[in-house]
Amino acid sequence: MPDEERGFWRTAVVIGTGIFVTGLGWPGLIGRLPFGLLLKNRLHLPPQRVAAFWAVGTLAWYFKPLFGLLCDAWPLFGTRRRGYLLVGTVVATAGWLAFAALPLGYGVLMANMAALNVGLVVASVAIGGIQVEEGQRRAATGRLGAMRTALEGLMSLVAGPLGGVLAVLSVAATAVAGGATVALLLPVTLLLYREPRIAVARRTVWAGALVDLKRVARSRPMWTTSLLLFFLYLSPGMQTPLLYYQQDVLKLDARFMGLLQLVGGAGVLAGAAIYTWVCRRLPLRWSLFGGIVLSAAAALLYLAYRSATAALVIEALVGLIGSLGALPVYDLAARAAPKGSESFGFALMMSIRSIALFVISDPLGSLLYGRYHLGLGQLALVNAGSTLAVLLLIPLLPAALIDPREGKPA
């Protein structure tokens, strides 16, 4: 194998490992059931406080663009990526392992969760930087992008069953599993990713960021898309209420709840495959319109969520239909990012989505379910109605942005 090709595959292994461990090792994926059931069953917290735990614990992810700028501007240990990758991995691993020793108090667990996520974000932005640089330098953006999508699908299949098993074991077992997952990145980085310690500070990054912000502020497609993203994900969420409903009403055990995540992940993969066919045949305008309608329909499926069998079928359908609803929105966000500020603009839009989803949507749905005693069916109706209202924003989007289909220039 030529040295250039061998170098690419070494880097690809580092990127792939980084994507996998920062995704699967994110507490909201592998730890969603263990921590959710710990807060519910052992600390006896209402749904709204569980949702608040995740909203605060994932705080670092809302500022991912800022972490990216720091990684670009200031070398660590003389390197632009390797130092951040190692430090982020060590912090995240230590954060996971700390759960085995910490007292089971709400504030203590939340603070440690926030620190753990800082480490994951640092490692994630370093991996993202390596992916972009290597993809552009070696003309391999397609191969590396396909690898990311495949790994995200694999994570969704692994996390459900694994989280279901961990939820019936001790907190220490979850801590060790999470720490071991993230720690895999350390030997891979040390052995395969070499970067000379010659990097110097690049203060021009901040000047460039200011230019990007000005460009973003003047971009109508950027802000109309951001507005649509915000209101779409603002709908009262059902993630935490569903966890309570599955246990308290349907009496499902943790392993079966993990299986539900597995079938949902399989549905997401099927939906992604279908969308790759649809996007080449329909203009984005119609995919976006249909996607929002499908997202509302996915919420209405929860009206029939009344047994374990129904839950299996509905989770698979929600994964399938929900991904067909979400992918046109991500497509729109990628098109709307201002030219010359593509990475920064896209990251800002995804941060807006995360804030709407974790800071407002899930806590609001949990408040309605826990304090105001809306049933899951009532919550589904509210979610579907508020989702359909987002259709009113589609006419605000520039026609040049949403009329072309995939493969045609916008």
N, C-alpha and C positions, 0 to 999 in steps of 0.2 A: 504494500500500500504506500503511495507517495506520502512524503512528509506533510504536505499541505492537507491532504485528505485525512491523514491520521490526526493532525492537529484539530481539524474540524470535529471529528468524532469525539475526541477528548473533551472539547468544549461543549459539544452537544450533550454529553453525559452529565457534565456539571449543570448545564441549564435544565435538562430534564429532571435531574435529582432535585434541584432547587425548586422548580415548579411543583413537583410532587410533594415534597416534604413541607413547604410553606402553605400548600393547599390542604393536604390531608392533616397536617399538624396544626392547622388553624382550629382553635377551641370551638368555634361555631360549627365545625364539621364533625371531627372525631369526638369532640366533647359535648356536642349539643344535647344528646340524651343523658350522659352521665351527670353533667352539671345541672341540666334542667330538672332532672328527677331528684338530685341532691337538694336543690333549693326548694323544690315543691314538697318532697316527702320527709326530709330530715330537718330542714329549717322551717317548714310549714309556711312558706311565703305565698302570698296571693299572686295571680298572673302578672299584675302590673309591676310588681317589684322584681319579678324574674325578668320581664322585658327591660326594665331599667338597668338591671345587672348587665345585660348584653349591650345595651346602648352605651353605657359608660366604659365597659370592659373593652369594647372595640374602638375606642376613641382614636387611637393612632391611625386607623385606616382612613378616617375622614381627612387626614392631613398628608396622605401619601404623596401628592405632588410636591409638597414642601420637603419631605424626606428625599425625594428624587433630586431636587435642586441641591440639597446639601451634599448628596453623594456625588453629583456632577462637579460641584465647585471645590470641595475641600478633600484632598487626599487623606487617607488614614493609613498610618505606617508606611507612607511613601507610595501607596497604591490607590487607584481610583475605585476599584471594585473588590479586590481580594480582601482588603482589610475590613471593609464594611460587611462583607459576606461572613467572615469568620466571627466578628464581634456580634453581629445580629444573631447568628446561629447559637453562640455561647449564651447570650442573654435569654433567648427563647427557650433553650434547653434547660437552663437554670430555673426559669420561670415555671416550666412544666414540673420539674422535680420538686420545686418548693411546695407544690400543692400537697405532697405526701407528708410534709412536716408542719404545715400551717394549721392553726385552730380553725374549726369550721364556723367562722363568723362572716356575716354578709360583707362588711366593709373590708375585711382583710382579704377575702377571696376576690373581691372586685378590684382592689388595688393591685394584687398580684396578676390578675387577668390583664389589666391595662398595661403593666410592665412587660408581660410576656408578649403582648401584641406589638409593642414597640420593637422588640427584637425581631419578630416575624416581618414587620413592615420594612425594617432596615435590610434584612436579607432579601426580601422580595424585590425592593427597588434595585438592589445590586444585581440580582439575577435578570431583572428586566433590562437594565443597562447593558449587561453582557449580551443578552439576546439581540437587542437592537444593533449594537456595534458589530457583533460577529455576523449577523444576518446581512447587514449592509456591506461589510468588508468582503465577505465570501459569496455574496449574491445568493444567500440561502434563506431569505425571509420566509418563503413558502414552506420549505421543509421544517423550519423551526416553529412556524405558526401551526402547522399541522400536528407537530409533536405536542404542542401545548394543548390543543383541543382534545387529542386522544388521551392525554394524561388527566385532564379535567374530567373526562368521562369515566376513566378508571377510578378516580378518587370517589366519585359519586356512588360507584358500585361497591367499593370497599368500606366506605365510612359507615353506611347504615348497619350492616351486620356486626362490624367491629364495635361501633358505639353501643349497640344493643347488648352485646356480651359484657362490655366494660361497665354498663349501667347497673348490672347486678353484682359486680365485684366491689372491692373497696376503692376509696378515692386514691389510695396509693397505686393501685393497679392502673388507673387512668393516667396518673402522673407519670409513671414509668413508661407506659405505652406512648404517650405524647412526647415525652423527652427523648425516648429511643428513636421515634420517627424523625424528629427534627435533627437529632444528633447525627443521623446518617450523612448529612451534608458536610460535616467537618472533615472526615477522612477523604471524601471525594474531592473537596476543594483543595486540601493540602497535597494530595497526590497528583491531581490532574490539572488544576488551574494555576498556571505560572504567570506571574505578572511582575515585571521589573520594578524595583522601588525607586522610580525616577519621576513619579508624577508630582506636579507642582500645583499650587492653588490656582484656580481659574475664576478670578473675580468677574470676568466677562459673563459668566453664567447668570449672575444676578441682573446685570444690565440686559442680557437677553431675555430673562424672565419678565422684566419690566416692559420690554418691547412686546413680548407675548401677551401680557395682560392688556396692553393698549389695543393690540390686534383683536383679542377676544372681546373686549368691551365694544368694539366697533362692528362686530360680526352679528348681523341679524339672524342668520341660520343657527349660530351657536346659542344665542339666548332664547330663541323660540323653541329650539330642541331641549334646552335645559329646563324651560318652563314645562314642556310636555313631560319630560322625565320626572320632574319633581311631583307634579300632580298625579301622574300615573302610579307612582310608588307611595303616594301619600294615603291611598285607600287604607282604611283600618285593617291591619294585618291579622292573620289567623294562625301564625306560626306557634306562638306561645299558647294561645287559647286551645289550639288543637292538641297540644301535648297534655293539657289538663283534661280535655274532653276524652281523649283516648284512654286515659287511666281511670278517671272518675266515673264516666258514663259507660264506656264500652268495656271497661275492666281488662284492657289489653296489657300483657306483660312487656317488659323492656325488649326482650329478644324479638317479639313479633313487631314491635314498633321499629326496630332496626330493619326488619324485613320490609316494612312499608317504605322506608327510605331507599332500600335497594330497588324495589320495583319502580319507584318514582324516578330514580336515576336512570334506569333502563328506558323509561318513557322519554326522558330528556334527550338521550342519545338518539332515539328513533325520530323525535321531532327535529333535531339538528340535521339529520340525514335528509328528511323531507324538505326542510327549508332550503338546502343547497340546490334542490331541483326547482322549487317554487320561485326563488329569487331571480332566476335566469329567465323566467317566463312571464312574470307579472311586474308592472311598475311598483316601485316602493310605496307609492300612495295607496294602492289597493292592498298590498301586504300589510301596511301599517294599520289601515282601517280594519282589515280582517283580523289582525293580531290583537287589537284592542277588544274587538267583539269576542274573540276566542278567550282572552284573559277573563272577561266577565263571565263567559260560559263556564270556564274552569272553576270560578268561585261558586257558581250555582250548583255544581256537582255535589258540593258539601251538604246540600239539602237532603241528599240520600245517604249520608254517612251515618248508618245506623247499626252496622254489624261489622264483624271482622272480615267477612267475605266482601261486603260492600266496600270496606276500607281498602282492601287490596286492589280491587278494580278501579276505584276512584283515584287512588294515588298514582297508578300507572297512567290513567287518562289525564290527570292533572299535570304529570310530568310531560306527557306528549303535547297536550294542548297548550300548557303554559309555556313550553319552549317555543312553540310556533307563535305565541303571542309576544314573547320577549325578544326573539331574534330580530324582527324588523326594527325594534326600538334601538338595539345595539347597532344595527346597520345604519340607521338614521344618525346616531351619535358619531359614528366613524365618518360619515359623509359631511357632517356639519362642522367638524373640527377645522378651524381656519387654516388655510394654506400657509405653511411656514411655521405654524405652531401646533402641528397635528398631535404630537404626544402630550403636550401640556394641556391643550384644549380637551382632548379625550379624557385625560386623567381628571380634569376639573368636573366634567360632566358625570363621570362615574362617582366622584366624591359627592356630588349633589344627589345622585341616586342613593348612595349609601346613607347619607344623612336623612333623607326622606324615609328610607326603609327601616333603619335601626333606631333613629332618634324620635321619629314621629309615628310611623305606621304601626310597628309592633307594639310599642307602649300604648298607643291609642286603642288598638284592638283589644289588648289585654285589659285596659281600664274599662272598656265597655262590657267585656265578658265577666271580669272579676268583681267590679264595684257596682255596675249598673245591671248586671245579671242578664245581658243579652245572650240568648242561646246561640249555638254554632250556626244554626240555620238563619237566624236573624242577622248575625254578623256577616254571613255569606251574602245576604240580600243587600246590606249596606255596602259591602265591598264591591259587588257587581254593579250597583247603581253609580257609585263614585267613579268606578273604572270607565263605564260607558260615557260619563260626562266629559271625559278627556277627548272624546271624538270632536268636541267643539273646538279644540285647539288645532286640529289638523289643517283647517283653512289658513291659519296664520303662518304655516311653514311655506317657504319659497317654493314655487312650482318647479324651478330648475333643480331643486334638491331632491324632490320626491317623485317626479314624473319618470325619470329614466329607470330602467330595470338593470339588474346586475350585468356587467359587461359592457354597458353603454356609458359614455362619458356624461357626467353631471354638468 
